[in-house]
Each structure stands twice: as C-alpha cells, then as structure tokens.
C-alpha cells in the first residue's frame, strides 16, 4: 500500500479515515453496491436520452470483482440500485453479470434489506458507492461508503465529512470515471494490484476460471414500488 494515499490525494481524492482502515474493512466485504445516476454518469436525463456509462468504469468494476475473487476464491456479489426505471442500468448489469439491479427504488435502504434477506450477507459486509442526498441512509448503513464527488455540492460534501457518513470522497465526478478511481483504490489497498492486472492481461487459466463463474450469474431485476 506504499504511496497509495499520496497518489489518490494527487487526483483530488479525500480520505476521511486512514487508508489502512479501509483496507482492513475491505477484507470483510462480500457485496459491492453501486448507485447509478451520478456515479456511472453525470446524472443527466432527457425524454429521448438514456443514461450513459464508460467502458473505463466497466473495466474497473470487473477488475475489482476479479481481484476479490482471486483473494477469497469467492465471487463477490455486485448490485446496482437506481431510483429510476433505467434501461441502461439493467442492460449494463446484465452484460456484466451483476447479481441484481434494483430499479425505481427511491428508498435505497429497502434494496439493501432485500439483499440481506435474499443473498445471505449482512450490512457490515457491504460497500456502497453513492453520490447524493437520497443515498445517505443506505450509505451510513454499510461497512464502507464511498462518495462520488460533485463540485457543485460543497455543502453536501461538508455534511458528509462532519457526520462521518463515508470513508472516501473521489477526486473525479460521475461521468468522469469515478467508478474507475474507486476500483483502482480498492484493488490497490488489497495489495494485489500488480498481480491482478497482470493476470487479466495474460488472459490465462486463472482469469478464464473467474470469467466462467461470472458468466453463470443471472442478473435479477427487482422493481420498487
């Protein structure tokens, strides 16, 4: 983990707890949950415009999942929660073989409760990646909460810091590869960054074994009220 804090400080990342604490808690994680709008994109919407995502973020999320599997030999759970009935989020989750996508969930804590009830994990084994006010209740329920920065919300950032709601705030905004930043950080803090990336580059037996397991995951779509 040598120099990781400094590298992420240089890109604007803000550690609200020592990085060794994040690394320690990461070893207990079984599920990674991502908000969608404002995290994978900048949150822009329109009647004829679907939300977007970046392949750089997709690669980051996949490396995060692969890294966790390499260390534990257990495929971690991956979910998306969105307040909208978002077709792009569903298609992305299906393409990446996430375990589930929760659409039209304005009360995101209820999605977490559904995960607890149906997937055999607890809140203290979850990471939640979020960006805005509607996400706070879910964020402070999880073991690790990582916030995607928005330059237009300096007071909200202060609110999070003053109340110790999250452990890290990104240097990049949604739509500018914030998910990749978080993925790089968490893989780096595991101490396995070089090994995991090298295994993906060589596309050998270990990555193919992981990929085969990932492809067996059928994405469930849960719709809120």
C-alpha positions as a Markdown table, in Angstrom:
| # | Residue | x | y | z |
|---|---|---|---|---|
| 1 | Unk | 0.0 | 0.0 | 0.0 |
| 2 | Unk | 3.1 | 2.2 | -0.1 |
| 3 | Unk | 2.2 | 5.6 | -1.6 |
| 4 | Unk | -1.4 | 4.9 | -2.4 |
| 5 | Unk | -2.8 | 7.7 | -0.3 |
| 6 | Unk | -0.5 | 10.2 | -1.9 |
| 7 | Unk | -1.4 | 9.0 | -5.4 |
| 8 | Unk | -5.1 | 9.4 | -4.8 |
| 9 | Unk | -4.7 | 12.7 | -3.0 |
| 10 | Unk | -2.9 | 13.9 | -6.1 |
| 11 | Unk | -6.0 | 13.3 | -8.2 |
| 12 | Unk | -8.2 | 15.0 | -5.6 |
| 13 | Unk | -9.3 | 12.0 | -3.6 |
| 14 | Unk | -10.2 | 12.8 | 0.1 |
| 15 | Unk | -9.6 | 10.1 | 2.7 |
| 16 | Unk | -11.8 | 10.7 | 5.7 |
| 17 | Unk | -10.3 | 7.8 | 7.6 |
| 18 | Unk | -6.7 | 6.3 | 7.4 |
| 19 | Unk | -6.4 | 4.2 | 4.2 |
| 20 | Unk | -5.3 | 1.2 | 6.4 |
| 21 | Unk | -8.8 | 1.2 | 8.0 |
| 22 | Unk | -10.4 | 1.0 | 4.5 |
| 23 | Unk | -8.0 | -1.9 | 3.7 |
| 24 | Unk | -8.8 | -3.7 | 6.9 |
| 25 | Unk | -12.6 | -3.4 | 6.4 |
| 26 | Unk | -12.3 | -4.4 | 2.7 |
| 27 | Unk | -11.1 | -7.9 | 3.8 |
| 28 | Unk | -14.6 | -8.4 | 5.3 |
| 29 | Unk | -16.6 | -7.3 | 2.2 |
| 30 | Unk | -18.9 | -9.7 | 0.4 |
| 31 | Unk | -21.1 | -7.4 | -1.6 |
| 32 | Unk | -20.4 | -4.2 | -3.7 |
| 33 | Unk | -23.4 | -2.0 | -4.3 |
| 34 | Unk | -23.4 | 1.0 | -6.8 |
| 35 | Unk | -25.8 | 3.8 | -7.2 |
| 36 | Unk | -26.3 | 4.5 | -10.9 |
| 37 | Unk | -27.1 | 8.2 | -11.8 |
| 38 | Unk | -24.3 | 10.5 | -10.7 |
| 39 | Unk | -21.9 | 7.5 | -10.2 |
| 40 | Unk | -21.6 | 5.8 | -13.6 |
| 41 | Unk | -22.6 | 9.1 | -15.3 |
| 42 | Unk | -23.2 | 12.7 | -14.6 |
| 43 | Unk | -26.9 | 12.2 | -13.8 |
| 44 | Unk | -28.2 | 14.0 | -16.9 |
| 45 | Unk | -31.5 | 12.8 | -18.3 |
| 46 | Unk | -33.9 | 13.7 | -21.1 |
| 47 | Unk | -37.0 | 12.3 | -22.7 |
| 48 | Unk | -35.1 | 10.8 | -25.6 |
| 49 | Unk | -31.7 | 10.4 | -23.9 |
| 50 | Unk | -30.8 | 7.3 | -21.9 |
| 51 | Unk | -28.1 | 7.5 | -19.2 |
| 52 | Unk | -24.6 | 6.6 | -20.2 |
| 53 | Unk | -21.7 | 4.6 | -18.8 |
| 54 | Unk | -18.0 | 4.4 | -19.5 |
| 55 | Unk | -16.0 | 1.3 | -20.6 |
| 56 | Unk | -13.2 | 2.5 | -18.3 |
| 57 | Unk | -15.6 | 2.3 | -15.3 |
| 58 | Unk | -16.8 | -1.2 | -16.5 |
| 59 | Unk | -13.2 | -2.4 | -16.7 |
| 60 | Unk | -12.6 | -1.0 | -13.2 |
| 61 | Unk | -15.6 | -2.8 | -11.7 |
| 62 | Unk | -14.6 | -6.0 | -13.4 |
| 63 | Unk | -11.0 | -5.8 | -12.0 |
| 64 | Unk | -12.4 | -5.1 | -8.6 |
| 65 | Unk | -14.6 | -8.2 | -8.8 |
| 66 | Unk | -11.7 | -10.3 | -10.2 |
| 67 | Unk | -9.3 | -9.1 | -7.5 |
| 68 | Unk | -11.8 | -10.0 | -4.8 |
| 69 | Unk | -12.3 | -13.5 | -6.3 |
| 70 | Unk | -8.5 | -14.0 | -6.6 |
| 71 | Unk | -8.0 | -13.3 | -2.9 |
| 72 | Unk | -11.0 | -15.1 | -1.5 |
| 73 | Unk | -11.9 | -17.6 | -4.3 |
| 74 | Unk | -15.5 | -16.5 | -3.7 |
| 75 | Unk | -17.2 | -14.4 | -6.3 |
| 76 | Unk | -18.4 | -11.2 | -4.6 |
| 77 | Unk | -22.0 | -10.0 | -5.1 |
| 78 | Unk | -22.4 | -7.0 | -7.3 |
| 79 | Unk | -25.6 | -4.8 | -7.5 |
| 80 | Unk | -26.9 | -1.5 | -8.9 |
| 81 | Unk | -29.6 | 0.5 | -7.2 |
| 82 | Unk | -31.3 | 3.3 | -9.1 |
| 83 | Unk | -34.3 | 5.4 | -8.3 |
| 84 | Unk | -35.4 | 5.3 | -11.9 |
| 85 | Unk | -36.7 | 2.5 | -14.2 |
| 86 | Unk | -33.4 | 2.8 | -16.1 |
| 87 | Unk | -33.0 | 0.5 | -19.1 |
| 88 | Unk | -29.3 | 1.3 | -19.5 |
| 89 | Unk | -28.6 | 0.3 | -15.9 |
| 90 | Unk | -30.4 | -3.0 | -16.5 |
| 91 | Unk | -28.5 | -3.7 | -19.7 |
| 92 | Unk | -25.2 | -2.9 | -18.2 |
| 93 | Unk | -25.8 | -5.1 | -15.2 |
| 94 | Unk | -26.9 | -8.0 | -17.5 |
| 95 | Unk | -23.8 | -7.5 | -19.7 |
| 96 | Unk | -21.5 | -7.6 | -16.7 |
| 97 | Unk | -23.4 | -10.4 | -15.0 |
| 98 | Unk | -24.1 | -8.4 | -11.8 |
| 99 | Unk | -26.2 | -10.3 | -9.4 |
| 100 | Unk | -29.0 | -7.8 | -9.4 |
| 101 | Unk | -30.3 | -4.4 | -10.4 |
| 102 | Unk | -32.8 | -2.6 | -8.3 |
| 103 | Unk | -34.9 | -0.1 | -10.3 |
| 104 | Unk | -37.4 | 2.5 | -9.2 |
| 105 | Unk | -36.0 | 2.2 | -5.6 |
| 106 | Unk | -36.3 | 5.7 | -4.2 |
| 107 | Unk | -35.8 | 4.3 | -0.7 |
| 108 | Unk | -32.5 | 2.6 | -1.3 |
| 109 | Unk | -32.2 | 1.2 | 2.2 |
| 110 | Unk | -35.1 | -1.1 | 1.3 |
| 111 | Unk | -33.0 | -2.5 | -1.6 |
| 112 | Unk | -30.2 | -3.2 | 0.9 |
| 113 | Unk | -32.7 | -5.0 | 3.2 |
| 114 | Unk | -33.8 | -7.1 | 0.2 |
| 115 | Unk | -30.2 | -8.1 | -0.5 |
| 116 | Unk | -29.7 | -9.1 | 3.2 |
| 117 | Unk | -32.8 | -11.2 | 3.2 |
| 118 | Unk | -32.1 | -12.9 | -0.2 |
| 119 | Unk | -28.4 | -13.3 | -0.5 |
| 120 | Unk | -27.1 | -14.3 | 2.9 |
| 121 | Unk | -25.0 | -11.3 | 3.6 |
| 122 | Unk | -25.2 | -8.6 | 6.2 |
| 123 | Unk | -24.9 | -4.8 | 6.1 |
| 124 | Unk | -21.5 | -4.9 | 7.7 |
| 125 | Unk | -20.1 | -6.9 | 4.7 |
| 126 | Unk | -21.2 | -4.3 | 2.1 |
| 127 | Unk | -19.6 | -1.5 | 0.2 |
| 128 | Unk | -21.9 | 1.2 | -1.1 |
| 129 | Unk | -20.8 | 3.7 | -3.8 |
| 130 | Unk | -23.1 | 6.8 | -3.9 |
| 131 | Unk | -23.3 | 10.5 | -4.8 |
| 132 | Unk | -26.3 | 12.3 | -3.4 |
| 133 | Unk | -28.7 | 13.1 | -0.6 |
| 134 | Unk | -31.1 | 10.2 | -1.4 |
| 135 | Unk | -28.3 | 7.8 | -0.8 |
| 136 | Unk | -27.2 | 8.8 | 2.6 |
| 137 | Unk | -29.4 | 6.4 | 4.7 |
| 138 | Unk | -28.1 | 3.5 | 2.7 |
| 139 | Unk | -24.5 | 4.8 | 2.8 |
| 140 | Unk | -24.4 | 5.0 | 6.6 |
| 141 | Unk | -25.9 | 1.5 | 6.9 |
| 142 | Unk | -22.9 | -0.2 | 5.1 |
| 143 | Unk | -19.5 | -1.2 | 6.3 |
| 144 | Unk | -17.8 | 1.0 | 3.7 |
| 145 | Unk | -19.4 | 4.0 | 1.9 |
| 146 | Unk | -17.5 | 5.8 | -0.9 |
| 147 | Unk | -18.9 | 9.0 | -2.3 |
| 148 | Unk | -18.5 | 10.3 | -5.8 |
| 149 | Unk | -17.7 | 14.0 | -5.7 |
| 150 | Unk | -19.8 | 16.7 | -7.2 |
| 151 | Unk | -18.1 | 20.1 | -7.4 |
| 152 | Unk | -21.5 | 21.8 | -7.3 |
| 153 | Unk | -22.3 | 20.4 | -3.8 |
| 154 | Unk | -19.6 | 21.7 | -1.5 |
| 155 | Unk | -22.0 | 21.9 | 1.5 |
| 156 | Unk | -23.2 | 18.4 | 1.0 |
| 157 | Unk | -19.5 | 17.3 | 1.0 |
| 158 | Unk | -19.1 | 19.1 | 4.3 |
| 159 | Unk | -22.3 | 17.4 | 5.6 |
| 160 | Unk | -20.8 | 14.0 | 4.8 |
| 161 | Unk | -17.5 | 14.9 | 6.4 |
| 162 | Unk | -18.9 | 16.4 | 9.6 |
| 163 | Unk | -21.2 | 13.4 | 10.2 |
| 164 | Unk | -18.6 | 10.7 | 9.2 |
| 165 | Unk | -21.0 | 9.2 | 6.7 |
| 166 | Unk | -18.4 | 7.9 | 4.3 |
| 167 | Unk | -14.7 | 6.9 | 4.3 |
| 168 | Unk | -13.6 | 8.4 | 1.0 |
| 169 | Unk | -14.7 | 11.1 | -1.5 |
| 170 | Unk | -13.4 | 10.8 | -5.0 |
| 171 | Unk | -11.4 | 13.3 | -6.9 |
| 172 | Unk | -13.4 | 12.6 | -10.1 |
| 173 | Unk | -17.0 | 13.3 | -10.7 |
| 174 | Unk | -19.7 | 11.0 | -12.0 |
| 175 | Unk | -19.3 | 10.7 | -15.8 |
| 176 | Unk | -15.6 | 11.3 | -15.5 |
| 177 | Unk | -14.5 | 7.7 | -14.4 |
| 178 | Unk | -15.2 | 8.0 | -10.7 |
| 179 | Unk | -16.0 | 4.3 | -10.6 |
| 180 | Unk | -12.6 | 3.5 | -12.1 |
| 181 | Unk | -11.0 | 5.6 | -9.4 |
| 182 | Unk | -12.8 | 3.8 | -6.7 |
| 183 | Unk | -12.0 | 0.4 | -8.2 |
| 184 | Unk | -8.3 | 1.3 | -8.6 |
| 185 | Unk | -8.2 | 2.4 | -5.0 |
| 186 | Unk | -9.8 | -0.7 | -3.5 |
| 187 | Unk | -7.7 | -3.1 | -5.6 |
| 188 | Unk | -4.6 | -1.1 | -4.7 |
| 189 | Unk | -5.5 | -1.3 | -1.0 |
| 190 | Unk | -5.8 | -5.1 | -1.2 |
| 191 | Unk | -2.1 | -5.2 | -2.0 |
| 192 | Unk | -2.7 | -7.2 | -5.2 |
| 193 | Unk | -3.0 | -4.6 | -7.9 |
| 194 | Unk | 0.0 | -5.7 | -10.0 |
| 195 | Unk | -0.8 | -9.3 | -9.8 |
| 196 | Unk | -4.5 | -8.9 | -10.6 |
| 197 | Unk | -3.8 | -6.6 | -13.6 |
| 198 | Unk | -1.1 | -8.9 | -14.9 |
| 199 | Unk | -3.5 | -11.9 | -14.7 |
| 200 | Unk | -6.1 | -10.0 | -16.7 |
| 201 | Unk | -3.6 | -9.0 | -19.3 |
| 202 | Unk | -2.3 | -12.6 | -19.9 |
| 203 | Unk | -5.9 | -13.9 | -20.1 |
| 204 | Unk | -4.8 | -17.2 | -18.8 |
| 205 | Unk | -6.4 | -20.0 | -16.8 |
| 206 | Unk | -7.0 | -18.0 | -13.6 |
| 207 | Unk | -8.9 | -15.2 | -15.4 |
| 208 | Unk | -10.8 | -17.7 | -17.6 |
| 209 | Unk | -11.9 | -19.6 | -14.5 |
| 210 | Unk | -13.2 | -16.4 | -13.0 |
| 211 | Unk | -14.9 | -15.4 | -16.2 |
| 212 | Unk | -16.6 | -18.7 | -16.4 |
| 213 | Unk | -18.0 | -18.3 | -12.9 |
| 214 | Unk | -19.1 | -14.7 | -13.7 |
| 215 | Unk | -20.9 | -15.8 | -16.8 |
| 216 | Unk | -23.0 | -18.2 | -14.7 |
| 217 | Unk | -24.5 | -15.3 | -12.8 |
| 218 | Unk | -28.0 | -14.4 | -14.0 |
| 219 | Unk | -29.0 | -10.8 | -13.3 |
| 220 | Unk | -32.2 | -10.4 | -11.3 |
| 221 | Unk | -34.2 | -7.2 | -11.9 |
| 222 | Unk | -36.2 | -6.0 | -8.8 |
| 223 | Unk | -38.6 | -3.2 | -9.2 |
| 224 | Unk | -39.6 | -0.9 | -6.3 |
| 225 | Unk | -43.0 | 0.5 | -5.6 |
